[in-house]
Amino acid sequence: MTKYLRRKILKFFVYSIIIFAAYIIQTTPGLLDFYGINPLLVLPACICLAVYEGEFAGGLFGFFFGLFCDSNTETVFGFNALLFLVFCVFAGLVTIYVFRRSTMNIMLLCLGAVFLRSAMEFCFNFILFGYENLEPFFYTEIGPQIVFSAIFSLPFCLLFRWLHKKFEPETTKE
């Protein structure tokens, strides 16, 4: 096994541990509870990984950890896995071909992904079933969850940037 391959395996193992820890923190009741609102931590972490490691690795991690999130939500199984896969592949491709890897761009990608995921979950769980008077629920539950989740994209962005630079071989560093 070459030094490069060992470094790559170790890098993705560390990424897996970090995202799994984010999943544990996200699903533990009362751990990051802010007035009854829990942030989504796994999606911003997977998007940050996709930005720094590319669309293929991001898509794999997004799908795998999306399945984890599906086991804990009230949506159809595969909903989060499919969305995380699409969002991570999109984030990886956009940062390769369109945007540069700045902290603001990554935070905006995370905000957009969390917003789209929460809006789709809101539509599929509440609006399609004809519930009434949903505006207060959206503004007091879903909206703060989106903002709270987007705030946590900054630590993930900084952590994944540092890890990417730490594990990058000296010959290919930017």
Sine and cosine of phi, psi and omega as CSV:
sin_phi,cos_phi,sin_psi,cos_psi,sin_omega,cos_omega
0.00,0.00,0.77,-0.64,-0.04,-1.00
-0.98,0.19,0.27,-0.96,0.01,-1.00
-0.90,0.44,-0.62,0.79,0.01,-1.00
-0.89,0.45,-0.69,0.72,-0.01,-1.00
-0.92,0.39,-0.65,0.76,0.05,-1.00
-0.88,0.47,-0.67,0.74,0.02,-1.00
-0.89,0.45,-0.66,0.75,0.01,-1.00
-0.92,0.40,-0.68,0.74,0.03,-1.00
-0.89,0.45,-0.70,0.72,0.01,-1.00
-0.90,0.44,-0.64,0.76,0.00,-1.00
-0.88,0.48,-0.73,0.68,-0.02,-1.00
-0.95,0.30,-0.46,0.89,0.12,-0.99
-0.92,0.40,-0.67,0.74,0.04,-1.00
-0.90,0.43,-0.67,0.74,0.06,-1.00
-0.86,0.51,-0.69,0.73,0.01,-1.00
-0.88,0.47,-0.67,0.74,0.01,-1.00
-0.90,0.45,-0.67,0.74,-0.01,-1.00
-0.90,0.43,-0.72,0.70,-0.02,-1.00
-0.94,0.34,-0.59,0.81,0.07,-1.00
-0.91,0.42,-0.62,0.78,0.07,-1.00
-0.90,0.44,-0.62,0.78,0.07,-1.00
-0.89,0.45,-0.62,0.79,0.05,-1.00
-0.91,0.42,-0.68,0.73,0.02,-1.00
-0.89,0.46,-0.70,0.72,0.01,-1.00
-0.91,0.42,-0.65,0.76,-0.02,-1.00
-0.91,0.42,-0.59,0.81,-0.11,-0.99
-0.99,-0.12,-0.11,0.99,0.03,-1.00
-0.98,0.21,0.86,-0.51,-0.04,-1.00
-0.90,0.43,0.76,-0.65,0.09,-1.00
0.99,0.16,0.01,1.00,-0.05,-1.00
-0.97,0.25,-0.79,0.61,0.07,-1.00
-0.91,-0.41,0.65,0.76,-0.05,-1.00
-0.98,0.18,0.88,-0.48,0.02,-1.00
-0.88,-0.48,0.99,-0.10,-0.07,-1.00
0.82,0.58,0.68,0.74,0.05,-1.00
0.99,0.12,0.14,0.99,-0.04,-1.00
-0.91,-0.41,0.82,-0.57,0.05,-1.00
-0.96,-0.29,0.69,-0.72,0.01,-1.00
-0.98,0.18,0.36,-0.93,0.17,-0.99
-1.00,-0.01,0.91,-0.41,-0.07,-1.00
-0.98,-0.21,-0.48,0.88,-0.11,-0.99
-0.94,0.34,-0.66,0.75,-0.02,-1.00
-0.89,0.45,-0.75,0.67,0.07,-1.00
-0.88,0.47,-0.57,0.82,0.03,-1.00
-0.91,0.41,-0.68,0.73,0.01,-1.00
-0.92,0.39,-0.58,0.81,0.03,-1.00
-0.93,0.37,-0.64,0.77,0.06,-1.00
-0.89,0.45,-0.62,0.79,0.07,-1.00
-0.90,0.44,-0.67,0.74,-0.01,-1.00
-0.91,0.43,-0.57,0.82,0.01,-1.00
-0.91,0.41,-0.67,0.74,-0.07,-1.00
-1.00,0.01,-0.39,0.92,-0.06,-1.00
-0.92,-0.40,-0.10,0.99,0.06,-1.00
0.97,-0.24,0.16,-0.99,-0.12,-0.99
-0.95,0.30,-0.53,0.85,-0.04,-1.00
-0.94,0.34,-0.77,0.63,0.02,-1.00
-0.91,0.42,-0.65,0.76,0.03,-1.00
-0.89,0.45,-0.66,0.75,0.03,-1.00
-0.90,0.43,-0.67,0.74,0.04,-1.00
-0.90,0.44,-0.74,0.68,0.01,-1.00
-0.91,0.42,-0.64,0.77,0.02,-1.00
-0.89,0.46,-0.69,0.72,0.01,-1.00
-0.91,0.41,-0.72,0.69,-0.05,-1.00
-0.90,0.44,-0.74,0.67,-0.01,-1.00
-0.98,0.21,-0.34,0.94,0.17,-0.99
-0.92,0.40,-0.59,0.81,0.10,-1.00
-0.90,0.43,-0.61,0.79,0.09,-1.00
-0.86,0.50,-0.73,0.68,-0.02,-1.00
-0.92,0.40,-0.52,0.85,0.04,-1.00
-0.90,0.43,-0.50,0.87,-0.01,-1.00
-0.95,0.31,-0.21,0.98,-0.07,-1.00
-0.88,-0.47,-0.01,1.00,-0.02,-1.00
-0.93,-0.36,0.15,-0.99,-0.03,-1.00
-0.99,-0.14,0.39,0.92,0.01,-1.00
-0.99,-0.12,0.07,-1.00,0.06,-1.00
-0.91,0.41,0.65,-0.76,-0.01,-1.00
-0.90,0.45,0.81,-0.59,-0.05,-1.00
0.96,-0.29,-0.22,0.97,0.00,-1.00
-0.86,0.51,-0.81,0.58,-0.01,-1.00
-0.93,0.37,-0.61,0.79,-0.01,-1.00
-0.88,0.48,-0.70,0.71,0.00,-1.00
-0.92,0.38,-0.69,0.72,0.01,-1.00
-0.91,0.41,-0.69,0.72,0.01,-1.00
-0.88,0.47,-0.65,0.76,0.04,-1.00
-0.87,0.50,-0.76,0.65,-0.02,-1.00
-0.90,0.43,-0.71,0.70,-0.02,-1.00
-0.90,0.44,-0.65,0.76,-0.03,-1.00
-0.95,0.32,-0.65,0.76,0.07,-1.00
-0.90,0.44,-0.68,0.73,0.05,-1.00
-0.87,0.49,-0.72,0.69,-0.01,-1.00
-0.89,0.46,-0.66,0.75,0.02,-1.00
-0.90,0.43,-0.69,0.72,-0.01,-1.00
-0.94,0.34,-0.63,0.78,-0.01,-1.00
-0.91,0.42,-0.63,0.77,0.00,-1.00
-0.97,0.24,-0.32,0.95,0.08,-1.00
-0.99,0.17,-0.71,0.70,-0.18,-0.98
-0.97,-0.26,-0.36,0.93,-0.12,-0.99
-0.87,-0.50,-0.88,0.48,-0.07,-1.00
-1.00,-0.06,0.29,-0.96,0.19,-0.98
-0.99,-0.14,0.28,-0.96,-0.07,-1.00
-0.99,0.13,0.96,0.27,0.10,-1.00
-0.97,-0.22,0.37,-0.93,-0.03,-1.00
-0.88,0.47,-0.64,0.77,0.00,-1.00
-0.90,0.43,-0.68,0.73,0.02,-1.00
-0.90,0.44,-0.65,0.76,0.00,-1.00
-0.92,0.39,-0.66,0.75,0.02,-1.00
-0.91,0.42,-0.60,0.80,0.05,-1.00
-0.93,0.37,-0.61,0.79,0.08,-1.00
-0.89,0.46,-0.68,0.73,0.02,-1.00
-0.91,0.42,-0.68,0.73,0.02,-1.00
-0.88,0.48,-0.71,0.70,0.02,-1.00
-0.89,0.45,-0.66,0.75,0.00,-1.00
-0.92,0.39,-0.69,0.72,0.01,-1.00
-0.91,0.42,-0.64,0.77,0.04,-1.00
-0.89,0.46,-0.74,0.67,-0.02,-1.00
-0.90,0.44,-0.66,0.75,0.02,-1.00
-0.91,0.42,-0.71,0.71,0.00,-1.00
-0.92,0.38,-0.63,0.78,0.02,-1.00
-0.92,0.39,-0.64,0.77,0.03,-1.00
-0.92,0.38,-0.65,0.76,0.04,-1.00
-0.90,0.43,-0.65,0.76,0.04,-1.00
-0.88,0.47,-0.70,0.71,0.01,-1.00
-0.90,0.43,-0.73,0.68,-0.08,-1.00
-0.96,0.29,-0.46,0.89,-0.05,-1.00
-1.00,-0.08,-0.44,0.90,-0.11,-0.99
-0.85,-0.53,-0.79,0.62,-0.11,-0.99
-0.92,0.39,-0.68,0.74,-0.02,-1.00
-0.91,0.42,-0.43,0.90,0.00,-1.00
-1.00,-0.01,0.04,1.00,0.14,-0.99
0.98,0.19,0.40,0.92,0.07,-1.00
-0.91,0.42,0.52,-0.85,-0.01,-1.00
-0.94,-0.33,0.30,-0.95,0.03,-1.00
0.82,0.57,0.81,0.59,-0.04,-1.00
-1.00,-0.04,-0.18,0.98,-0.05,-1.00
-0.87,0.50,-0.72,0.69,0.03,-1.00
-0.88,0.48,-0.60,0.80,0.03,-1.00
-0.90,0.43,-0.67,0.74,0.00,-1.00
-0.91,0.42,-0.67,0.74,-0.06,-1.00
-0.97,0.24,-0.44,0.90,-0.04,-1.00
-0.98,-0.19,-0.31,0.95,-0.02,-1.00
-0.90,-0.44,-0.84,0.54,-0.11,-0.99
-0.95,0.30,-0.72,0.69,-0.01,-1.00
-0.86,0.51,-0.78,0.62,0.04,-1.00
-0.89,0.46,-0.53,0.85,0.04,-1.00
-0.90,0.43,-0.62,0.79,0.02,-1.00
-0.91,0.42,-0.73,0.69,-0.01,-1.00
-0.91,0.41,-0.70,0.71,0.00,-1.00
-0.89,0.47,-0.62,0.79,0.03,-1.00
-0.94,0.34,-0.63,0.77,0.00,-1.00
-0.92,0.39,-0.53,0.85,0.04,-1.00
-0.89,0.45,-0.59,0.81,-0.01,-1.00
-0.97,0.25,-0.10,1.00,0.06,-1.00
-0.95,0.31,-0.43,0.90,0.01,-1.00
-0.90,0.43,-0.77,0.64,0.04,-1.00
-0.88,0.48,-0.61,0.79,0.03,-1.00
-0.91,0.41,-0.64,0.77,0.02,-1.00
-0.87,0.50,-0.74,0.67,-0.02,-1.00
-0.92,0.39,-0.65,0.76,0.01,-1.00
-0.91,0.41,-0.71,0.70,-0.02,-1.00
-0.95,0.33,-0.52,0.85,0.09,-1.00
-0.90,0.43,-0.70,0.72,0.01,-1.00
-0.90,0.44,-0.69,0.73,0.02,-1.00
-0.91,0.41,-0.63,0.77,0.02,-1.00
-0.89,0.46,-0.68,0.73,0.03,-1.00
-0.93,0.36,-0.58,0.81,-0.02,-1.00
-0.92,0.39,-0.65,0.76,-0.07,-1.00
-1.00,-0.06,-0.15,0.99,-0.01,-1.00
-0.94,0.35,0.74,-0.67,0.06,-1.00
-0.87,0.49,0.48,-0.88,-0.08,-1.00
-0.88,0.47,-0.51,0.86,-0.06,-1.00
-0.97,0.24,-0.36,0.93,-0.06,-1.00
-0.93,-0.38,0.17,0.99,0.00,-1.00
-0.92,0.40,0.58,-0.81,-0.02,-1.00
-0.97,0.24,0.00,0.00,0.00,0.00
